[in-house]
Amino acid sequence: MDLISLLIIFVLVEFLESYWQKSDTLHGLLTNNFYMYSKNIFLYFTLHLSFFYTIFISYYLSNFSFWMSSIIVVKFIDIAFKLSMMKKLSLGSELHDVMPVNIKMTPIFRYMNVLIYPLSYIFAVGLI
């Protein structure tokens, strides 16, 4: 597969991940995450497809540069942080105790991952 096709798939996977977490507020985003987490943890991991896709791209292209590795690390930290919050929620903590600030999610903030991660991919593979 060529680099552009991999980029297009990456953008689509990022849109999918943003879509299932879509909400007007940060608390709504966490509620959507908790809903999937409480249904099945394997489903929850599967819905973080961009993390696995990034690992696939790294191995497929044998590219473990700073940019590609940074995508993997940031996505891993994001999932670990969300899992920590999901665990607290499953133990009975209230949402406002886990995340005290409820930020309004504007479309720019909601789809920032669709810009940041594919741009990092572009830098990692040298398309620019």
ABEGO torsion letter per residue (X at the ends): XBAAAAAAAAAAAAAAAAAAABBABAAAAAAAAAAAAAABAAAAAAABAAAAAAAAAAAAAGBABAAAAAAAAAAAAAAAAAAAAAAAAAAGBBAAAABABBBBBBAAAAAAAAAAAAAAAAAAAGAX
